[in-house]
Amino acid sequence: MSSVASSPEDERAGARASASAGADAPAASGAAPGEPPRVPVAATGLWRAVAALLRKELLVELRTLESVPGMSLFALSTFVVFHFALNRGSVEGDLGAGILWVTLLFAAMLGVNRLFVADADQGGFDGFLLAPVDRSAMFLAKALTLFAYLAVLELVAVPAFGLLLLGPSLGPALPGLLVALALGDLGVAVIGTLVAALAVQTRARDLLGPLLALPLLLPIVIGGSRASSPLLEQAHRAGLGGVPLRWLLTLGLYDLVFGLIAYAVFDFLLED
């Protein structure tokens, strides 16, 4: 009997060991007993999450072709309509810049309206909120996705604009025009992502999105047109002139302000 029974000291030692092991296990896993271990938010870096979400968005677009082809076809159709409606051999200066930027703006609205539709309809928001990642990762990924859509759109639309409406080669104006388009795309991507997140939860999202976005995007159209107008004039005169730095800086400042606002409020929009 003495060989089977344990002493009081052994029992107390075993109890202390069991309590210590039970206390260490939840602390190591970060979860209560019986629950799966929780991964800290810091374990998944912000930019790693952004890269994963961006890859997912681009793969979905490559497989479905829902946004970019429609945006490109809209821009081409609009340039064709202007070509026959104006009945002119070419456009230049303010007129050409206005046609280019307004067409790109309305084509971008097609992409803005579709930006969050799949997430809202197929439970993407719920899945993202359950993931241990920074909520700002979705904003950055969506803004980069929309920026990529706009870049592909302009690869098609700008040459078509030069061919159908501008007349002379875009070569002399192209470097400055690319800078203006990049700054404009950045502003459209930031504001479009913020507005799309606001409108997607409403019943009239296809109508509310453009109504909210167009007033906010008006300064981008003004700045982009003013920056592009002298560049298109230079293309007609086959000469090189100064880049309109004033309007480029205005576009950059507008992008920065709205980028900070959107980054600050997007978490609250996603939670609500």
SEPALO-334765 format. One line per 2 residues: number of its first residue (from 1); their letters; for each residue x, y, z of C-alpha. Coordinates in Angstrom, 3 decimals, always signed. Example, Ala and Ser with C-alpha at 12.3 -4.5 7.8 and 13.67 -1.06 7.14 Angstrom:
REM SEPALO-334765
1) as) +12.300/-4.500/+7.800  +13.670/-1.060/+7.140
//
This chain:
REM SEPALO-334765
1) ms) +0.000/+0.000/+0.000  +2.790/+2.373/+0.793
3) sv) +4.256/+1.870/-2.671  +0.931/+2.875/-4.352
5) as) -0.191/+5.784/-2.157  +1.440/+9.142/-2.643
7) sp) +2.559/+11.434/+0.094  +0.838/+14.807/+0.797
9) ed) +3.955/+16.598/-0.423  +3.752/+14.801/-3.802
11) er) +0.075/+15.697/-4.195  +0.737/+19.378/-3.468
13) ag) +3.648/+19.406/-5.941  +1.506/+17.823/-8.653
15) ar) -1.286/+20.345/-8.095  +1.144/+23.236/-8.364
17) as) +2.578/+21.823/-11.617  -0.889/+21.390/-13.155
19) as) -1.924/+24.928/-12.188  +1.297/+26.321/-13.653
21) ag) +0.800/+24.447/-16.931  -2.836/+25.565/-17.181
23) ad) -1.868/+29.173/-16.564  +0.918/+29.109/-19.142
25) ap) -1.141/+27.588/-21.961  -3.693/+30.408/-22.401
27) aa) -0.973/+33.000/-22.012  +1.035/+31.422/-24.799
29) sg) -1.896/+31.021/-27.154  -3.669/+34.238/-26.231
31) aa) -7.034/+32.402/-25.877  -9.122/+30.885/-23.115
33) pg) -9.128/+27.112/-22.582  -11.206/+25.373/-25.230
35) ep) -10.897/+28.260/-27.745  -8.632/+28.288/-30.806
37) pr) -5.477/+30.378/-30.404  -5.813/+33.951/-31.554
39) vp) -3.134/+35.497/-33.745  -2.192/+39.033/-32.703
41) va) -2.932/+41.780/-35.198  +0.732/+42.740/-35.219
43) at) +1.632/+39.231/-36.411  +0.195/+40.045/-39.833
45) gl) +1.888/+43.149/-41.201  -0.131/+45.905/-42.834
47) wr) +1.640/+45.779/-46.156  +1.554/+42.008/-46.260
49) av) -2.221/+42.182/-45.905  -2.412/+44.927/-48.538
51) aa) -0.383/+42.806/-50.965  -2.622/+39.784/-50.398
53) ll) -5.823/+41.811/-50.887  -4.435/+43.564/-53.959
55) rk) -3.447/+40.240/-55.500  -6.939/+38.917/-54.857
57) el) -8.597/+41.968/-56.437  -6.455/+41.827/-59.564
59) lv) -6.949/+38.080/-59.982  -10.715/+38.485/-59.686
61) el) -10.662/+41.227/-62.323  -8.528/+39.114/-64.658
63) rt) -10.983/+36.231/-64.354  -14.237/+38.198/-64.572
65) le) -13.266/+41.291/-66.630  -16.081/+43.277/-65.060
67) sv) -14.554/+46.741/-64.695  -11.610/+47.590/-66.945
69) pg) -13.099/+46.469/-70.301  -16.283/+48.418/-69.611
71) ms) -14.331/+51.518/-68.606  -12.143/+51.313/-71.726
73) lf) -15.083/+50.741/-74.062  -16.939/+53.693/-72.542
75) al) -13.935/+55.992/-73.091  -13.466/+54.849/-76.687
77) st) -17.169/+55.290/-77.448  -17.126/+58.795/-75.961
79) fv) -14.128/+59.842/-78.058  -15.861/+58.536/-81.187
81) vf) -18.998/+60.531/-80.317  -16.941/+63.712/-79.807
83) hf) -15.072/+63.070/-83.056  -18.269/+63.115/-85.100
85) al) -20.209/+65.610/-82.968  -17.560/+68.356/-83.104
87) nr) -16.931/+67.812/-86.838  -13.401/+69.157/-86.517
89) gs) -10.108/+67.866/-87.781  -8.494/+68.216/-84.352
91) ve) -8.944/+69.795/-80.957  -6.353/+71.609/-78.913
93) gd) -5.760/+73.487/-75.690  -8.667/+73.867/-73.290
95) lg) -11.149/+71.975/-75.454  -8.929/+68.933/-75.863
97) ag) -7.976/+68.857/-72.182  -11.602/+69.169/-71.111
99) il) -12.718/+66.310/-73.363  -9.900/+64.066/-72.147
101) wv) -10.402/+64.607/-68.427  -14.206/+64.548/-68.418
103) tl) -14.188/+61.311/-70.417  -11.693/+59.704/-68.048
105) lf) -13.715/+60.885/-65.048  -16.988/+59.358/-66.231
107) aa) -15.219/+56.155/-67.251  -13.715/+55.966/-63.760
109) ml) -17.218/+56.096/-62.247  -17.894/+52.660/-63.723
111) gv) -14.980/+51.244/-61.758  -15.895/+53.120/-58.583
113) nr) -19.434/+51.716/-58.602  -18.147/+48.141/-58.853
115) lf) -15.307/+48.460/-56.345  -17.065/+47.055/-53.247
117) va) -20.060/+45.285/-54.802  -18.600/+41.770/-54.572
119) da) -17.535/+42.316/-50.944  -21.010/+43.537/-49.973
121) dq) -22.936/+40.820/-51.838  -20.719/+37.814/-51.077
123) gg) -19.758/+38.446/-47.450  -16.306/+39.846/-48.087
125) fd) -16.759/+42.548/-45.461  -17.636/+40.033/-42.758
127) gf) -14.678/+37.837/-43.605  -12.290/+40.767/-43.551
129) ll) -13.591/+42.031/-40.196  -12.930/+38.593/-38.694
131) ap) -9.348/+38.540/-39.996  -6.541/+39.643/-37.622
133) vd) -5.349/+42.495/-39.849  -5.388/+46.268/-39.767
135) rs) -8.677/+47.602/-41.157  -6.783/+50.192/-43.215
137) am) -5.367/+47.373/-45.340  -8.642/+47.136/-47.263
139) fl) -8.658/+50.866/-48.022  -5.095/+50.801/-49.324
141) ak) -5.695/+47.659/-51.381  -8.903/+49.010/-52.925
143) al) -7.306/+52.380/-53.712  -4.337/+50.667/-55.377
145) tl) -6.736/+48.447/-57.300  -8.676/+51.431/-58.614
147) fa) -5.400/+53.189/-59.459  -4.352/+50.127/-61.489
149) yl) -7.717/+50.141/-63.286  -7.248/+53.795/-64.219
151) av) -3.701/+53.199/-65.436  -4.867/+50.402/-67.748
153) le) -7.776/+52.566/-68.900  -5.404/+55.357/-69.893
155) lv) -3.145/+52.968/-71.795  -6.125/+52.524/-74.102
157) av) -7.843/+55.914/-73.865  -4.913/+58.321/-74.294
159) pa) -3.674/+56.853/-77.616  -7.286/+56.758/-78.850
161) fg) -7.693/+60.414/-77.849  -4.561/+61.353/-79.783
163) ll) -5.687/+59.425/-82.829  -9.345/+60.500/-82.972
165) ll) -9.288/+64.038/-81.623  -5.856/+65.541/-81.077
167) gp) -4.430/+65.143/-84.572  -0.687/+65.695/-84.017
169) sl) +1.568/+63.348/-82.091  +1.405/+63.339/-78.295
171) gp) +5.165/+62.873/-78.070  +6.169/+66.401/-76.976
173) al) +3.392/+66.604/-74.375  +3.553/+63.025/-73.114
175) pg) +5.995/+63.354/-70.138  +4.098/+66.222/-68.517
177) ll) +0.742/+64.653/-69.378  +1.741/+61.390/-67.694
179) va) +2.598/+63.269/-64.482  -0.743/+65.073/-64.518
181) la) -2.620/+61.839/-65.209  -0.796/+60.011/-62.404
183) lg) -1.684/+62.722/-59.874  -5.263/+62.772/-61.109
185) dl) -5.505/+58.984/-60.905  -4.250/+59.055/-57.333
187) gv) -6.945/+61.533/-56.314  -9.678/+59.606/-58.121
189) av) -8.515/+56.360/-56.491  -8.546/+57.810/-52.972
191) ig) -11.843/+59.684/-53.250  -13.482/+56.933/-55.281
193) tl) -12.591/+54.295/-52.690  -13.968/+56.407/-49.855
195) va) -17.212/+57.199/-51.691  -17.666/+53.598/-52.823
197) al) -17.370/+52.398/-49.231  -20.034/+54.926/-48.216
199) av) -22.460/+54.121/-51.025  -22.181/+50.338/-51.267
201) qt) -24.359/+49.690/-48.198  -27.245/+51.774/-49.552
203) ra) -30.048/+50.598/-51.813  -29.350/+53.276/-54.459
205) rd) -25.590/+52.722/-54.558  -25.331/+53.044/-58.365
207) ll) -26.882/+56.508/-58.148  -25.483/+57.686/-54.821
209) gp) -21.861/+56.890/-55.697  -21.575/+59.304/-58.656
211) ll) -23.639/+61.961/-56.866  -21.204/+61.954/-53.951
213) al) -18.038/+61.514/-55.979  -18.469/+64.053/-58.763
215) pl) -18.467/+67.197/-56.549  -15.372/+65.929/-54.723
217) ll) -13.629/+65.073/-57.998  -14.395/+68.414/-59.645
219) pi) -11.145/+70.054/-58.370  -9.178/+67.156/-59.868
221) vi) -10.811/+67.709/-63.262  -10.109/+71.442/-63.057
223) gg) -6.497/+70.959/-61.997  -5.876/+68.200/-64.536
225) sr) -7.412/+70.194/-67.378  -5.457/+73.326/-66.527
227) as) -2.257/+71.316/-66.291  -2.899/+69.490/-69.584
229) sp) -4.094/+72.438/-71.659  -0.677/+74.054/-72.307
231) ll) +0.815/+70.605/-72.935  -1.702/+69.892/-75.681
233) eq) -1.047/+73.345/-77.142  +2.633/+72.441/-77.297
235) ah) +1.781/+69.222/-79.114  +0.027/+71.241/-81.838
237) ra) +2.935/+73.614/-82.153  +5.490/+70.785/-82.087
239) gl) +7.442/+72.633/-79.423  +8.428/+72.163/-75.820
241) gg) +7.382/+74.499/-73.053  +7.383/+74.690/-69.305
243) vp) +5.464/+72.117/-67.292  +2.571/+73.775/-65.387
245) lr) +3.998/+73.147/-61.923  +1.366/+75.272/-60.191
247) wl) -1.481/+72.953/-61.156  +0.565/+69.822/-60.595
249) lt) +1.302/+70.978/-57.042  -2.394/+71.753/-56.561
251) lg) -3.294/+68.221/-57.614  -0.660/+66.767/-55.299
253) ly) -1.874/+68.792/-52.316  -5.499/+67.829/-52.950
255) dl) -4.507/+64.163/-53.149  -2.603/+64.418/-49.875
257) vf) -5.443/+66.081/-47.968  -8.099/+63.638/-49.083
259) gl) -5.743/+60.709/-48.670  -5.258/+61.550/-44.993
261) ia) -9.001/+62.109/-44.477  -9.935/+58.834/-46.148
263) ya) -7.290/+56.876/-44.245  -8.536/+58.315/-40.958
265) vf) -12.258/+57.628/-41.418  -12.246/+54.365/-43.375
267) df) -12.003/+52.196/-40.243  -15.238/+53.683/-38.895
269) ll) -17.019/+53.206/-42.218  -15.979/+49.566/-42.321
271) ed) -17.148/+48.881/-38.790  -20.541/+50.535/-39.407
//
